[in-house]
Amino acid sequence: MKSYKDLDIYNIAFDLSLRIRELTLKLESYDKYEVGGQIRRSSQSIKDTIVEGYGRKRYKADFIKFLVYSYASHLEAKSQAEFLHIALKDQTWKTIADELDALGIKIHNFIIYVENNWRT
């Protein structure tokens, strides 16, 4: 692994954050600035904390800590996507929530991998 860009979880998170940004900018004004702004920040935080953790990969505990932060941001973004799905009755947000859920499983599995196999 030469770069954080080699991590599947980073690439999925990056793609999702771009799609979420595009979708939220189409929301009505109130939702765009309230829940839209929050889900944009939390979805971007998923990828950003993966990158920050990777930058500290030499220190296993730090790497794991930032992966856990990324997982927490994923839960926040998933909750917001579920809210938008129900509030707006928009199936697109259900699809986003499902994709965030799949990403969360991958992040969780990567945390387990790092815990058990990471050598500094």
Secondary structure, 3 states (H helix, E strand, C coil): CCCHHHCHHHHHHHHHHHHHHHHHCCCCHHHHHCHHHHHHHHHHHHHHHHHHHHHCCCCHHHHHHHHHHHHHHHHHHHHHHHHHHHHHCCHHHHHHHHHHHHHHHHHHHHHHHHHHHCCC
